[in-house]
């Protein structure tokens, strides 16, 4: 398998930096039953698939632009 085809996973720390949340708040989000993206617990580690997170993250931008359009 080529390295380019290997799925990328984010850590909770990486997600906290992207979202600019504290590490503890990010763990709360990721471990909640209402987490809007896939979070896999593998042993003691939590891995977030890049495609699942980015799909959710980009949908936020779409929601914001839709709201701005409605308000004009």
Steps between C-alpha positions, in 0.01 A plus 500: 500500500635838402547758773270743315208257535535458876222686682616783727387523858505801729574484870288680758785748543501582128121547500525730804751720315285516187186587697690719747345318794668385817614141507240412765212658302613313190502171693147581623386556141672194356382267777139621501225305330420817304842533336432624145787303345638149535737440791651154541631380832784258443630380834564821693537715188230693321544532125290729283493416127601805299218463245230478769630805686556712188155418362343630823737798520425611144127461559532765772629750245211413269251553784649842578492614137139380465400698810676812372316470167164470679570815705573716196 
